[in-house]
Amino acid sequence: MIQVDVFSDSNGVPAGIEIKGHAGYDEYGRDIICAAVSALALNMANSVEKFTEDEFKGSTDEKTGRFTFRFTGAVSPESKLLMDSLILGLTNIAESYGAEYIKIRFKEV
């Protein structure tokens, strides 16, 4: 199962996200849920880097399925929109395929 932890402050401003695990929907390399989650997460990080000046730290580990992304400074409206878009996509995947493959938790930090 993929576990997603979405972090935000008390005002709903995104602080980061951590994604870990594999969906187990299909065999490794053919798992459409893992592929979709990876594409959404990496696109968000690449978009923040390309289209904003916001600072962040991130890392990936393909073997464990871990993706971490944390803003290290102020979060622009553009980055908030990109994070909201990522969360929408992940939520749609969870609703379409079910909690046995992906679970999303929201945490205030």
MDTraj code that builds the backbone (N, CA, C; nanometers):
import mdtraj as md
import numpy as np

residues = "MET ILE GLN VAL ASP VAL PHE SER ASP SER ASN GLY VAL PRO ALA GLY ILE GLU ILE LYS GLY HIS ALA GLY TYR ASP GLU TYR GLY ARG ASP ILE ILE CYS ALA ALA VAL SER ALA LEU ALA LEU ASN MET ALA ASN SER VAL GLU LYS PHE THR GLU ASP GLU PHE LYS GLY SER THR ASP GLU LYS THR GLY ARG PHE THR PHE ARG PHE THR GLY ALA VAL SER PRO GLU SER LYS LEU LEU MET ASP SER LEU ILE LEU GLY LEU THR ASN ILE ALA GLU SER TYR GLY ALA GLU TYR ILE LYS ILE ARG PHE LYS GLU VAL".split()
xyz = np.array([
    [0.0838, -0.1174, 0.0000],
    [0.0000, 0.0000, 0.0000],
    [0.0887, 0.1243, 0.0000],
    [0.0414, 0.2279, -0.0697],
    [0.1089, 0.3568, -0.0683],
    [0.0492, 0.4389, 0.0453],
    [0.1354, 0.4924, 0.1297],
    [0.0935, 0.5788, 0.2405],
    [0.1378, 0.7205, 0.2078],
    [0.0426, 0.8125, 0.2064],
    [0.0713, 0.9529, 0.1776],
    [0.0433, 1.0338, 0.3030],
    [0.1401, 1.1126, 0.3465],
    [0.1218, 1.2074, 0.4564],
    [0.1394, 1.3468, 0.3995],
    [0.0324, 1.4268, 0.4096],
    [0.0333, 1.5646, 0.3623],
    [0.0458, 1.6549, 0.4842],
    [0.1464, 1.7409, 0.4834],
    [0.1727, 1.8286, 0.5970],
    [0.1354, 1.9726, 0.5626],
    [0.0664, 2.0396, 0.6559],
    [0.0332, 2.1803, 0.6379],
    [0.0312, 2.2488, 0.7738],
    [0.0371, 2.3824, 0.7709],
    [0.0311, 2.4552, 0.8968],
    [-0.1144, 2.4781, 0.9371],
    [-0.1355, 2.5464, 1.0471],
    [-0.2709, 2.5648, 1.1000],
    [-0.3585, 2.6514, 1.0090],
    [-0.2977, 2.7231, 0.9142],
    [-0.3726, 2.8046, 0.8187],
    [-0.3966, 2.7325, 0.6864],
    [-0.3577, 2.6060, 0.6798],
    [-0.3766, 2.5288, 0.5577],
    [-0.2694, 2.5498, 0.4527],
    [-0.1624, 2.6199, 0.4888],
    [-0.0516, 2.6405, 0.3955],
    [0.0315, 2.5126, 0.3909],
    [0.0565, 2.4597, 0.2719],
    [0.1303, 2.3341, 0.2629],
    [0.2728, 2.3467, 0.3146],
    [0.3166, 2.2450, 0.3860],
    [0.4535, 2.2399, 0.4364],
    [0.5331, 2.1316, 0.3652],
    [0.4646, 2.0293, 0.3138],
    [0.5336, 1.9218, 0.2445],
    [0.4487, 1.7979, 0.2323],
    [0.5122, 1.6946, 0.1814],
    [0.4439, 1.5671, 0.1600],
    [0.5457, 1.4546, 0.1695],
    [0.5013, 1.3406, 0.2193],
    [0.5834, 1.2199, 0.2201],
    [0.4986, 1.1069, 0.1639],
    [0.5546, 1.0368, 0.0673],
    [0.4873, 0.9232, 0.0049],
    [0.5791, 0.8039, 0.0217],
    [0.5240, 0.6917, 0.0661],
    [0.6090, 0.5735, 0.0829],
    [0.5302, 0.4472, 0.0523],
    [0.6039, 0.3481, 0.0058],
    [0.5450, 0.2179, -0.0212],
    [0.5112, 0.1981, -0.1680],
    [0.4616, 0.0798, -0.1968],
    [0.4187, 0.0416, -0.3315],
    [0.2744, -0.0054, -0.3233],
    [0.1985, 0.0225, -0.4262],
    [0.0547, -0.0081, -0.4247],
    [0.0274, -0.1583, -0.4236],
    [0.1049, -0.2339, -0.4983],
    [0.0770, -0.3769, -0.5088],
    [-0.0409, -0.4071, -0.5994],
    [-0.0746, -0.3142, -0.6870],
    [-0.1868, -0.3317, -0.7783],
    [-0.1524, -0.4309, -0.8892],
    [-0.0261, -0.4301, -0.9316],
    [0.0229, -0.5192, -1.0360],
    [0.1694, -0.5467, -1.0058],
    [0.2337, -0.6263, -1.0868],
    [0.3736, -0.6583, -1.0625],
    [0.4609, -0.5338, -1.0775],
    [0.5757, -0.5369, -1.0120],
    [0.6695, -0.4253, -1.0151],
    [0.7024, -0.3907, -1.1603],
    [0.6963, -0.2621, -1.1918],
    [0.7235, -0.2170, -1.3276],
    [0.5988, -0.2074, -1.4142],
    [0.4868, -0.2633, -1.3660],
    [0.3614, -0.2575, -1.4421],
    [0.2467, -0.2048, -1.3577],
    [0.2799, -0.1518, -1.2429],
    [0.1784, -0.1059, -1.1487],
    [0.1331, 0.0351, -1.1854],
    [0.0110, 0.0471, -1.2385],
    [-0.0365, 0.1773, -1.2863],
    [-0.0602, 0.2759, -1.1727],
    [-0.0921, 0.2273, -1.0548],
    [-0.1130, 0.3181, -0.9421],
    [0.0197, 0.3781, -0.8991],
    [0.1221, 0.2963, -0.8849],
    [0.2546, 0.3478, -0.8499],
    [0.3046, 0.4457, -0.9560],
    [0.2824, 0.4136, -1.0816],
    [0.3262, 0.5015, -1.1901],
    [0.2544, 0.6356, -1.1843],
    [0.1249, 0.6333, -1.1599],
    [0.0475, 0.7573, -1.1534],
    [0.0909, 0.8433, -1.0352],
    [0.1079, 0.7821, -0.9200],
    [0.1494, 0.8557, -0.8005],
    [0.2883, 0.9143, -0.8221],
    [0.3791, 0.8382, -0.8774],
    [0.5145, 0.8870, -0.9037],
    [0.5129, 1.0040, -1.0014],
    [0.4362, 0.9915, -1.1078],
    [0.4298, 1.0984, -1.2074],
    [0.3749, 1.2272, -1.1460],
    [0.2692, 1.2163, -1.0678],
    [0.2116, 1.3349, -1.0043],
    [0.3106, 1.4007, -0.9084],
    [0.3747, 1.3207, -0.8245],
    [0.4658, 1.3742, -0.7231],
    [0.5887, 1.4387, -0.7870],
    [0.6499, 1.3701, -0.8809],
    [0.7703, 1.4252, -0.9442],
    [0.7373, 1.5488, -1.0276],
    [0.6218, 1.5488, -1.0924],
    [0.5823, 1.6664, -1.1696],
    [0.5609, 1.7869, -1.0780],
    [0.5001, 1.7654, -0.9619],
    [0.4810, 1.8752, -0.8677],
    [0.6162, 1.9321, -0.8258],
    [0.7098, 1.8470, -0.7867],
    [0.8413, 1.8929, -0.7419],
    [0.9153, 1.9652, -0.8547],
    [0.9124, 1.9087, -0.9737],
    [0.9788, 1.9724, -1.0877],
    [0.9141, 2.1067, -1.1216],
    [0.7827, 2.1156, -1.1083],
    [0.7118, 2.2397, -1.1372],
    [0.7436, 2.3477, -1.0350],
    [0.7497, 2.3106, -0.9072],
    [0.7883, 2.4076, -0.8043],
    [0.9278, 2.4605, -0.8348],
    [1.0183, 2.3710, -0.8710],
    [1.1557, 2.4123, -0.9010],
    [1.1625, 2.5031, -1.0241],
    [1.0883, 2.4697, -1.1278],
    [1.0955, 2.5434, -1.2545],
    [1.0182, 2.6750, -1.2528],
    [0.9015, 2.6759, -1.1895],
    [0.8104, 2.7893, -1.2037],
    [0.8019, 2.8808, -1.0823],
    [0.8729, 2.8487, -0.9745],
    [0.8697, 2.9337, -0.8556],
    [1.0118, 2.9563, -0.8050],
    [1.0229, 3.0448, -0.7096],
    [1.1507, 3.0703, -0.6427],
    [1.1526, 3.0049, -0.5042],
    [1.0481, 2.9277, -0.4721],
    [1.0345, 2.8678, -0.3397],
    [1.1454, 2.7660, -0.3147],
    [1.1946, 2.7667, -0.1920],
    [1.3005, 2.6732, -0.1542],
    [1.2394, 2.5483, -0.0924],
    [1.3022, 2.4343, -0.1212],
    [1.2537, 2.3073, -0.0689],
    [1.3675, 2.2067, -0.0649],
    [1.3424, 2.1006, 0.0097],
    [1.4308, 1.9844, 0.0116],
    [1.3464, 1.8646, -0.0290],
    [1.4057, 1.7776, -0.1073],
    [1.3322, 1.6594, -0.1495],
    [1.4251, 1.5434, -0.1742],
    [1.3678, 1.4247, -0.1705],
    [1.4461, 1.3045, -0.2006],
    [1.3530, 1.1950, -0.2500],
    [1.4115, 1.1006, -0.3203],
    [1.3370, 0.9845, -0.3691],
    [1.4190, 0.8583, -0.3463],
    [1.3498, 0.7481, -0.3334],
    [1.4121, 0.6163, -0.3249],
    [1.3199, 0.5199, -0.3973],
    [1.3559, 0.4868, -0.5195],
    [1.2703, 0.4027, -0.6033],
    [1.2455, 0.2655, -0.5418],
    [1.3464, 0.2087, -0.4787],
    [1.3327, 0.0740, -0.4235],
    [1.2256, 0.0673, -0.3143],
    [1.2256, 0.1647, -0.2241],
    [1.1271, 0.1646, -0.1155],
    [0.9998, 0.2408, -0.1513],
    [1.0035, 0.3126, -0.2634],
    [0.8879, 0.3915, -0.3027],
    [0.8725, 0.5180, -0.2209],
    [0.9808, 0.5672, -0.1659],
    [0.9736, 0.6858, -0.0797],
    [1.0021, 0.8128, -0.1597],
    [0.9160, 0.9125, -0.1376],
    [0.9310, 1.0455, -0.1948],
    [0.9042, 1.1441, -0.0823],
    [1.0004, 1.2321, -0.0563],
    [0.9799, 1.3346, 0.0456],
    [1.0023, 1.4713, -0.0165],
    [0.9213, 1.5656, 0.0266],
    [0.9287, 1.7011, -0.0249],
    [0.8860, 1.7937, 0.0871],
    [0.9739, 1.8894, 0.1227],
    [0.9444, 1.9850, 0.2299],
    [0.9839, 2.1250, 0.1859],
    [0.8923, 2.2177, 0.2009],
    [0.9262, 2.3573, 0.1788],
    [1.0144, 2.4024, 0.2935],
    [1.1181, 2.4809, 0.2616],
    [1.2109, 2.5275, 0.3652],
    [1.1980, 2.6768, 0.3900],
    [1.1062, 2.7402, 0.3234],
    [1.0827, 2.8828, 0.3416],
    [0.9376, 2.9147, 0.3118],
    [0.9135, 3.0387, 0.2755],
    [0.7774, 3.0828, 0.2434],
    [0.7238, 3.0056, 0.1225],
    [0.5930, 2.9836, 0.1233],
    [0.5268, 2.9105, 0.0160],
    [0.4436, 3.0092, -0.0659],
    [0.4760, 3.0189, -0.1924],
    [0.4067, 3.1115, -0.2815],
    [0.2684, 3.0577, -0.3187],
    [0.1807, 3.1438, -0.3671],
    [0.0502, 3.0971, -0.4156],
    [0.0639, 2.9932, -0.5271],
    [0.1672, 3.0070, -0.6096],
    [0.1887, 2.9108, -0.7178],
    [0.2226, 2.7717, -0.6627],
    [0.3076, 2.7675, -0.5623],
    [0.3420, 2.6383, -0.5017],
    [0.2227, 2.5775, -0.4298],
    [0.1430, 2.6611, -0.3654],
    [0.0222, 2.6106, -0.3002],
    [-0.0701, 2.5474, -0.4038],
    [-0.0858, 2.6128, -0.5178],
    [-0.1689, 2.5576, -0.6246],
    [-0.1128, 2.4247, -0.6749],
    [0.0176, 2.4171, -0.6913],
    [0.0794, 2.2917, -0.7365],
    [0.0592, 2.1798, -0.6349],
    [0.0733, 2.2108, -0.5066],
    [0.0483, 2.1101, -0.4022],
    [-0.0993, 2.0693, -0.4008],
    [-0.1896, 2.1672, -0.4137],
    [-0.3328, 2.1357, -0.4174],
    [-0.3653, 2.0443, -0.5351],
    [-0.3017, 2.0696, -0.6477],
    [-0.3226, 1.9861, -0.7658],
    [-0.2730, 1.8434, -0.7419],
    [-0.1569, 1.8305, -0.6786],
    [-0.1043, 1.6979, -0.6435],
    [-0.2022, 1.6250, -0.5525],
    [-0.2506, 1.6934, -0.4505],
    [-0.3426, 1.6306, -0.3549],
    [-0.4722, 1.5901, -0.4240],
    [-0.5215, 1.6736, -0.5144],
    [-0.6415, 1.6382, -0.5908],
    [-0.6188, 1.5114, -0.6715],
    [-0.5062, 1.5042, -0.7402],
    [-0.4756, 1.3850, -0.8191],
    [-0.4639, 1.2599, -0.7339],
    [-0.3951, 1.2703, -0.6207],
    [-0.3804, 1.1552, -0.5311],
    [-0.5151, 1.1127, -0.4731],
    [-0.5977, 1.2109, -0.4378],
    [-0.7308, 1.1809, -0.3843],
    [-0.8162, 1.1113, -0.4896],
    [-0.8074, 1.1556, -0.6133],
    [-0.8831, 1.0908, -0.7210],
    [-0.8391, 0.9465, -0.7410],
    [-0.7093, 0.9214, -0.7319],
    [-0.6592, 0.7840, -0.7429],
    [-0.7143, 0.6995, -0.6290],
    [-0.7096, 0.7523, -0.5067],
    [-0.7604, 0.6777, -0.3906],
    [-0.9089, 0.6476, -0.4054],
    [-0.9852, 0.7438, -0.4542],
    [-1.1292, 0.7223, -0.4718],
    [-1.1584, 0.6221, -0.5828],
    [-1.0769, 0.6220, -0.6866],
    [-1.0993, 0.5319, -0.7998],
    [-1.0567, 0.3886, -0.7718],
    [-0.9463, 0.3710, -0.6995],
    [-0.8892, 0.2371, -0.6820],
    [-0.9068, 0.1798, -0.5425],
    [-0.9280, 0.2632, -0.4438],
    [-0.9582, 0.2129, -0.3111],
    [-0.8451, 0.2229, -0.2113],
    [-0.8855, 0.2181, -0.0849],
    [-0.7935, 0.2348, 0.0273],
    [-0.6958, 0.1181, 0.0428],
    [-0.7209, 0.0081, -0.0241],
    [-0.6247, -0.1025, -0.0127],
    [-0.4969, -0.0746, -0.0914],
    [-0.5001, 0.0268, -0.1784],
    [-0.3829, 0.0603, -0.2588],
    [-0.3161, 0.1911, -0.2197],
    [-0.3937, 0.2870, -0.1721],
    [-0.3375, 0.4171, -0.1360],
    [-0.4197, 0.4788, -0.0232],
    [-0.3495, 0.5288, 0.0779],
    [-0.4147, 0.5929, 0.1915],
    [-0.3511, 0.7296, 0.2112],
    [-0.4349, 0.8311, 0.2278],
    [-0.3880, 0.9686, 0.2432],
    [-0.4268, 1.0197, 0.3816],
    [-0.3271, 1.0732, 0.4519],
    [-0.3516, 1.1345, 0.5821],
    [-0.3063, 1.2799, 0.5770],
    [-0.3817, 1.3648, 0.6435],
    [-0.3493, 1.5065, 0.6512],
    [-0.3033, 1.5372, 0.7917],
    [-0.1872, 1.6025, 0.8034],
    [-0.1291, 1.6306, 0.9345],
    [-0.0919, 1.7772, 0.9456],
    [-0.1247, 1.8349, 1.0600],
    [-0.0868, 1.9730, 1.0866],
    [0.0485, 1.9729, 1.1563],
    [0.1383, 2.0592, 1.1093],
    [0.2724, 2.0684, 1.1688],
    [0.2996, 2.2073, 1.2213],
])
top = md.Topology()
chain = top.add_chain()
for i, resn in enumerate(residues, 1):
    res = top.add_residue(resn, chain, resSeq=i)
    for name in ("N", "CA", "C"):
        top.add_atom(name, md.element.get_by_symbol(name[0]), res)
traj = md.Trajectory(xyz[None], top)
